[in-house]
């Protein structure tokens, strides 16, 4: 199946007026803009380039910081993106990743405005319906980009004309958040009415399923601005269009069997490029690397990885082991709330979502066995009887990948046995459970165990160096997000070439559940949708354990359920904002490491100073309050 990625790369050349050998008959560098977009080939190159923006926000730090951090689920290890994670002084108008976000979203809006503006002049389509199906992609992506702009920055500049018509806008004016949502919803409704029901074979091109999902998301988010019941009713109605007509749209939740949960199947690499739950996605070309920035994709996993390079190395972890990723960033780690309250902190839960979302078991990948020494026993408080115990090498290499012909290796390929009958594989080097293990197990088992009692202080904050003898080490060892690490699409320690879901069907069920409660208090309907998601998170023999009663299904329960389902998928900051949880009280209760949250300003981001410096009316346009 083709991916849209390579067409975006081609669109970059065409939309910017650079000739391309791939289309010898079409060279827009020799014609004016009106002529370039008058014909189908040139116009469709412009549509392709409308997709470019998402490639810089999913799988990249610029989107992760803004969309997922500063919430109840994550905190930072190093200083990376501390403005987003801590709301400290680094959250200011000069923050570089914020500037990238602003410019990228407005670039998307401008490309879409251009496509929408010139749509009436385009020739070469066999029918008005065919042309509308194409321009509907621009309407969808403009709605998507404006949604991010208004949620991140509030009522900023709402533009509908391309710069080719207006020239540089030196005196921009602000629009209200309601005005933004009026346009967002109008755009997405046009997309639902005109996009095709199914793709023409190009993976990543938006269809009706994406439009309905984004429209439901927009209606639900708009409830924070008022008219709650009506917006929730519309969100529910829109979500149910997808839920009730799955075969029509070619979508389905993965179902559990006796061996594997549906949630595990969702993230299985063999399902990545043709996933029945992905409604709107960033499509990555894993064969030829024809993507924006070519092979430089999918770096999400490296930002969430524990320290396999130094702290874990005595036990056999290895930064060069490519499955987990490169540990040089170590930017984000889970909160105690995520590990022990959102997820159930027990050894054998019915819910598989923790073990399918995180690397919890790290195996020796050093290409040689690791022998436990007396020094290790002394430092880590292990049983002296373990001196001389061998942790078996589990790495296997020279596995030539299709992508670029690279040779690489990963843990967990060989020696995955339990010859000593202790209940654990003999190559296990580090275990990071989300439950507290007994002192005896931590002493006697032949691997390093770091659990929440080692990682967190009694106040719920992460341990600080010097707070105890091992704190310097245990603060660097934690469960690492693995949703974007399926082996089939590893390129090297950093790049992962799987498709990235932006909205998926599981979220639509949770949108419907939340909307049902807000629209008319229908807890029974909400329970039905929640239980569908929960049951598919367990193998079939344990699905009844996952069902919840009507009285359990509250808005707070749904927020926690969204954490279990969507952790790391760049939705959480928006969830907290919508549900009124971007407050100092809530964040102190769930993420006490956040010390600087200020409700008078931090529910939106600062306007980038580079923008204010470039316009003629910075005082009139104004910085967002209290920045």
N, C-alpha and C positions, 0 to 999 in steps of 0.2 A: 504494500500500500504506500502511495506517495505521501510525502509530508509537505506541509506548506512552507517549511523552513527555507528550502532552497529558493522558493519563489520570492520570499522576503529579501533574500540577498540580492536576487536579480532586480527586485523592485527598488532597492537602494540606488542602483545605478540609473535606472530609468527615471525615477522620481526626482533625482537630483540633476538630471540633464547630462549624464555621462553616457556615451555610446556603449553598446554591448555587442560583442561578437555573436552572442546567442540569438539575437534577433536582427539579422542583417538588414531586414526590410524596414526596421523601425529604429530610427535614430533621433530621439526627441531633442538632442542637443542642437539640432539645426532648425528647430521650429519654436514658435512662441508657446506659452503655456496653454492658451485656449486651443491651439491646434493639436498640441501633444495629447490633451485629454479628450479631444473630440472623437477619437477612434478607439475602438474596443481594446486593442492591445495596450495602448498607452494608458487608458483609463484603468484597466485591470492591474497594471503594474503599480499604479497609485493605491488601489485597494489593498494589494499585497503589502505595501509598505505601512499601511495603517496598523498592521499586526506587530510591527517591530518593537514597540514600547514594552510589551509584556516580557520580552526576552531579557530585559535589564532589571526586572523586578522579581522574577521567580527563579529560584536557584542562585540568586545573587544577594549580597548583603544589603543593597539599597532598598530592596523590598522587605526583607526579613526584619530589619530594624524597625521600619515604620509600621508594619502590619502585625507583627507578632510579639515584639518586645514591650517592656514597660507595663507588663500585665502580671497576673497571678501565677503564671506558669513557668517563667524563666527569669534568670538573673545572669549577670556577666561574671566571667572569671577574671579576665584581664581588663584593660581599659577600653577595649574595642566597643565602639557604639555605646559608650556609657551615657551619652545624652538620651538615647532611647530607653536604655534599661534602667537607669537610675533617676532620670529627670534632673540631672545636675547641670552645672553651668555650661557643659558641652552642648546642651540643647539650646542652641542660639541661632541667630540668623545667618551665621557663617558656617554652619555645619555642612560639610561637603556632601554627605549622602543625602541630606535633605534637599540640597540644591539639585542633585541628580534626579530625585523623585519629582520635584516641581517641573523641571525642564522636560523630563521624559513624558510626563502626563500631558503637559501642554503641547508638546510636539505631536503626540498622538491626536489630540483634539484638532490641531491645525491640519494634519493630513486628512482626518475625517471630514472636517469642514470643507476642505478643498474637493474631496470626492463628492460630497453631498451637493455643493454649489454647482459643480460642472455636470452633474448627472443628467440634467435636462438637455444638454448639448451633445451627449454621446451618441454616436451612430454605430451601427453594426450588430445590434442585438436583434434577434428574430422576433421579439415581442417586448411589450412594456413589462410584462411579468418577469421575463428573464433579466431585464435591466434592473428592475426593483429588487430582485433576489441578490444582485451584486451590490447595489448601493446599500442594501439593508445591513451588509457587513460593516460598512462605515458607521451607520446609525448605532449598531450594537457597540462597536468599539469606542465611539464617542461617549455613549452612555456609561460604559465601563470606566473610562478615564475620568469623566466628570464626577462619577461616584467617589472615586478615590480622592480627587481634589477637594470636594466639599467636605468629606469626612475628615481628611487630614488637616485642611487649612480653614474650613468654615466658608463663609460667604465671600469668595474672592471674585476674580473676573470671569464672567461667563461669556464665552465667545461663540458665535455661530458662523462668522464669515472668515474665509481664508485670508492669510496675509498677502496673497497675490492680488486681492481686491482692496484691502484696507491699507496696505503698507504697514510700516512699524506703528504700533499703537502706543503713542507717547503719553497719553493721558487716560489710562484705563480706569474704569469705574467698577466698584463692587456690586455684586448682585446678592440677593438674599439666599439663604439656604433653601427656602421654599421654591424660589425661582430655579435653582439648580435642579431640585427634584422634579419640578414640572417638566423640564427639558429631558432629564434622565429617563423618566417614565414614558414620555412621549416617544423618545428615540427607541427605547426597548420594546414598546408596543408595536412600532413600525417594524422592528426586527421580527417579532413573533408572527406578524401578519405576512411578511414577505420572504423571509429566509426559507430555504428548502427544508423539508422534514428530515432528510438524510443527506449525508455528504456524498459528493460525486467521486469519492475515493481518495481525496486529499485529506489526510489526517491533520486535524488542527483547525481546519476552516470551520467557522461557526455555522450552526444550523439552528433550527427552532428549539431544540432541547437546551442549547446554551442560552438562547434568548429568554425562554420561560424561566430558567433557573436564575438568571441575573435579574429578571424583573421581579420574581418572588423575593429575592434578596433585597432589592431596592425598596419594595413596598414595606418589608419588615423593618429595615433600617430607618425608614421614614417615620415609623411610630414614635421615635424619640422627639420628633418635632411637633407632635400633637395629632389630633384626629385618630387616636389609637385604634379604636374599634374598626373604623372603615379601612384604614391602611392594613390592619391585620386581616380583615376579611378578604381584601384583595390579594394579600400575600398567600393566604390559605388557598384561595380559589386558583391562583396561578401555580402554586406548588402541586396541587392535586391534579392539575392538567397533566403533569408529568407522571405522578404516582399512579394515576388511574389509567394511563394509556401507554404503558411502558413498551409493549410490543410495537405500537405504531412508531415510536421514536427509536426503537432498537436499543433500549436500555434495560438494565436489570441489576438488582443487588446480587452479588455473589452469595451462593447458598452454602451452608455448612454441610459437611458429611461426618462420618464417624471418626475420620482421621484429621480433618483440617477445618478450621472455622472459615466462614465466608470472608471475614476480615483479613485473615491470612491470605486467602486467594486474591483479594483485592490488591495486595501489595506484592504478590508473586511476580517476579520479573517476566515470566512467560505470558502474563496477561497484560503487560504494560502497554504494548503498542496497539492493542485492540481491546481496550478496557471498556466493559459494559457500564461501568459506573462513572466514567469521566465524561462530563457534560460540556465543559469548557476547559481547554487544556493548552499548554505550551508544547507544541509538537517539535521534537528534536530529531534531526537526521543523524542516526547513529552509524550509518554506512559510509557516507562520503564527507560528513562534517559540514554540509552546506547549510549553515546556520549563521545568524549574526554572531560575530566573533568566532566563527568556525567551531573548533572543538572545545572552546572555553565555556562549557555549560555545566549545569548541575552541581554547583559547589556548596549547596545547602549543607550537606553532611559534614563537611570539614569544620564548619562553624560550631557544631554541636558536639564535637568529638572530645572525649577525655584525653588526658596526657598519656598517650601510648609511647611517646618518644623518649621521655626521661623518667617520669615518676613510675610508670608501669614496667619499664624496661628490665629491672632485675628479675621479674617474674616471667618474662618471655614476650611481652608485647613489643610491637615493632612499627615504627611510623611508616616504613616502606611497604608494609602489608597493605594492599590496596583495597581490600573489601571495606574496611571501616572508613578509610580516608586519611587525609593528612592532618596531623594534630598540631600544626604550627599556629593555628588561629586560636583554638580553645576559647571561643568568645562567649558562648551561651551554655548554661547548664540548668537543669530542672530545679524548681523550688521544692521545699519540703511539702508544701500544699499539693503540688502536682503528684509527687511520688507517693504520698501517704494518705491523702484525702480524696483527691480526684480518682486515683487508682486505689483499689483495695490492697492494703499492704499485707498480703498473705502469700504463702509459698505456692499454693495451687489453686488460684481462683478459677472460676468458670469462665470469666472474661479473659480472652486471649489478647486484648488490645495492648496491654503493657508489654508483653513479651514480643508482640509483633511490631510495636512502635519503637522499641529501644534495643540496642545491644546491651545485654546484661552479662553475658558470658564472653570473656576474652580468652582465647587459647594461645598457647605458645606458638609463635610464628617466626622464630629466629633461625630456622633451618637446622637447628641442632637441639638436642635435649638440654633442659635446664636442671641443674642439680641444686637442691636446697642446701645452703651452707649454714654453718654455725652463725655467721654474721647476720644472715637473713632471719634465722630463728630468734636471735637476740633483738634485732630491730623491730620485727613485726610481732613479737610476742607469741611465737609458735611453739608447739610441743617439741622439746629437744629430740624426741624419737624420730622427727622428720628429717634430721640432718642426713644427707645422702639420698633422700627421696628424689626420684627422677620425674620431672614434668615433661612428658613426651612432646616432641616437635610435631605440630599438626599442619605445617605449611607444605604446599606443593606448588611448584612453579613451572616456568616455561609453558604456561597455558597461553598460547598465542591467541590474542583477541582479534576479531575482525577489524576493530577500529584502529587503523594505523599500523597494524601488525606488531603491536607492542608485546613484549614478554613481561609477565607480571605474576604475582602470586598472592595467595590469601590463606588465612588461618582456616582451620576446621575441615581440611580435605583428607588428611591421612591420620592414622593412629587415633581415630575417634572411638576408643574402646574403654571399657572399665574392667581391666584385668585384675585390679586389686579389690574389686567388689565393695567399694565404699559408697556406691550410689552416684558417683560423679565420674565424668570422663577423665581419663588419665592425662590429657593434654590441657586441661583447664588451668589457667594461670591466675586470672583475676575474676572474681564474681562481685557484681554490684546489684544486689537485690533491692527491691523497694520495701522489703519487710526486714525487721530486726532479727538477726540470727543469734543463737545462744552463744555465750562466752566459750562453752566447750567446743562447739563447732568451729568457731573462729580460731581457737587454739589448735585443734587437732586435725582439721582438714588440710590437705597438702596444697593449698592455693591461698592467695590473699583475698580476704573477704572485707569489703568496705560497704557498710549498710548505713541507713539514715542515722543511726546512733553515733556513727563516726563522722558523718558529714555535717550535721547540724548541731547548733547550740540549743540549750533548753528553750530559748526565746524564739526558735524557728529560723534564726539567721544561719547562714553558712559559717562554719568554723573559720576563725582567723589564725594566721600563722602565729605560733607562740601560745595559743590558748590551751594546748596540751602537746605532749611530746610528738604526736603523729599528725597534728593538724596541718602542717605544711604539706604533707603528702596526701592525706585523705580528702582535702579540699580539691584536689586535682583528679580524683578518681570517682566517676559517677556514670549512671546510665547515659548512653549516647544515642541520639535519634538515628534510626535506621530506615525510616520510610523511603528515603531516596538513595538507597544503597544496594538495590538488588544486583547480584553479581553479573547477570547477563548484560548489563549496560555500563559496567565499570570501564573507564578508559585508562585512568591512572589514579594516583593517590588523591587528586583533586577533582577531576572531571567525571561526571556521571551523565550518561547520554540517554537516560530514560525520559519519557514524556512526563510532564509535571501537571497534575490536575490543579486547576484553579477553582472550579466548582465541580462537585461530584454528587451523585445521587444520594449518598448517605446524608449529606448536609441538607438536601431538599426535604427529606423526611423530618429532620429536626427543625427546619424552618416551619414546616406544616404544624408540627407539635406546638411550637411556641406561638404561632399565629392562632391556633385553635384556642389556646388559653386566653390570649389577649382579645380575640374577636368576641367571644361569647362565653368564656369560662368553660369550654367543653373539654373537661379533663379526661373524659372517656375516649374521645377521639385522639387527644394528645397521647394518652397511654398506648393506644394501638400503634401509633407511628413510632413512639419511643421503643416499644417492645420489639417491633420488627428489626430495628437497628441493633438492639441489645441481643436478641436471639441469634442473629447472624455473627455475633462476636464470640460465640461458643461452639464447640463441637456438638453434634446432635444429642449426645447422651446427657449433656449438661444445660441444654437450652432452657429448661423450666426454671433453673436456678437464676436465670437472668431476667425473668419477667418481674415487673414491678406492679404494685397495686395503684388504683386510681388516686388514692390519697397521697401517694408518693410523688406524683407528677406535678411539680411546681415549677415556676420560672427558674428558681435557684437550682433545682434538680436538672433542668434542661441545660442550664449554663455549664454545670459539671459534666453532663453527658456530652456536650459539645467539646469539652476539654478531653474527655476520653477518646472521642471519635476523631477530633481534628487537630490534636496537638501538633504543632510544627507546620501546619498547612497555611499559615499566613492569614488567619481570620480573627485571632483572639483580641487584638486591640479594638477592632470594630465591635466585637461581641460585648466587651465591657462598656464601650461607649453607648451602645444601643440600650443596654440593660441597666444603665445608671450606676455602673460599678467603677467608673473612673473617679474614685473618691479616695481621699487619704485614709478614711476609716477602713474601707474594704481592702485597700492595698496593704495597709499595716497588718491586717489580720491574715492575709494570705501570702504576702511577700514582704516581710519586715525589713529586708535589705534595702528596699526603696525608701530613702530618707528625705527626698527633696520634692515629692509630688505636691504641686500647688494647684488646687481646684480652680483658682482664678485665671489660670492660663494654660494648664497642661492638657486640657481636653481638645485643644487644637495645637498645631505646630506653628513656629514663627515663620513669617514670610521671609524667604531668602533675601539677604541684603543685596546680593548681586542684582536681583530684580528691582528692588527699590532704588538702587543707584542708577539703573538704566532708564527709568521713566522720568517724565517732566513734573509729575505731581505726587512725589512720595509722601508729602505731608497729608494731602487730601486722601490718597489711597489708604495710607496708614498701615502701621505694623499691627499685628494681632495683639490684643490686650496684654499688658504686663511683661512683654518681652523687650 
